[in-house]
Amino acid sequence: MLTSLKPDLLPFEDLARSFAAKELAKKVEEHDRYPFGEFFTSVLDKAYEVGFLGVLLPEELGGIGGGIGTLCVILQNICQTDASLGGIIFTNALAQEIMLCAGAEKLPGTIFHKAASAGEFLVAFPVFVNPAQVSTLPRAAKSGKEYVLTGTIEFLVLGGLASRAIIPARIHAGSAYSLFLVDLADKGIVKSNPIFSLGLHACPGVDISLKGVKAKLIGEEGKGRAYFEKASRLMHAAAGAMNAGIMRGSFNEAMAYAKERFQGGCEIINWSEVSMLLAGMAIKVNVAEMCVAQSCQAIDLGGEDWGPSVTAAAIHIHELACEAVTDGIQVLGGNGYMKDYGQEKRYRDARQVQALLGIAPLKKIGIIRQIAGLEDTCAATF
């Protein structure tokens, strides 16, 4: 759908599809065993080499200078096969976009031009929360020209893989927070083992504790919420693209299975119940892909009112995805719950992706309060 509106994105679609077929398709179940099995380091290095880890980053800062449409096309086609790599691409893109939104162009230039591997290019961030809704952020204190951080961050995505992280922390009492860049090799950082999550197993997170960790302020003090919200407006389209891809993968597998599975004297696609499930999935997939395409188009056209619409579209896509992957399991019957097939993984991944950029119910409340012209009171709720 997106490439029909923007044919210049076709090369990126072809690249992502060929990459997924060659590097991911035959080893999805193996990659999903992490953290109890090997991490797909070689796949991540190849993703770095083809530019997937710097899609939104301008060329002069070490990226490929693509727009949100480029990122969404790549994520949709990668996530059809394995959303874990999509989660890594998403997290790194969000971290990079936060720095750009803060006007901190010197930091990306310093970091990414010197990177010689995927690990050095990655920047960790707690992508499954909105920092404004967390009451227990680390504390930051001024130390000369730098700052030092003390406290804890739960489920820092890519924290066990990346060289650096963007950490939200409060300098003063109150709800306002700032964003800081830290070196994850700092001796004051203690990391947990990789956390076994619901989905996206090969997009791992760790809990970290910080004690007197040196940090560089990103942008201005107390402006962390503004930078995060500006970046997340854009990245909601990318999160929607991830679940649109998961849906498409689930539908494709369900359709192929229904054509091959012979039972009761015919292929099960001829059963009315199965046909209705597949028809419902097809409708949801097409609606989701249309939402992604129109979100990217709205962003490209600019204006002041696209943010809430893109967020609403992403929330709708996530809900459609959770319904569609459930139907995908049902089409396969008992096989749908087995790891030999991809449907149960897509079920877990879709629900994990739904939580990107904050808890879904609070995102909904934020939208209605914005429509009503009310002050956002969802900050620091847990």
Order of alpha helices (4+ residues) and beta strands (2+ residues): alpha-alpha-alpha-alpha-alpha-alpha-alpha-alpha-beta-beta-beta-beta-beta-beta-beta-alpha-beta-beta-alpha-alpha-alpha-alpha
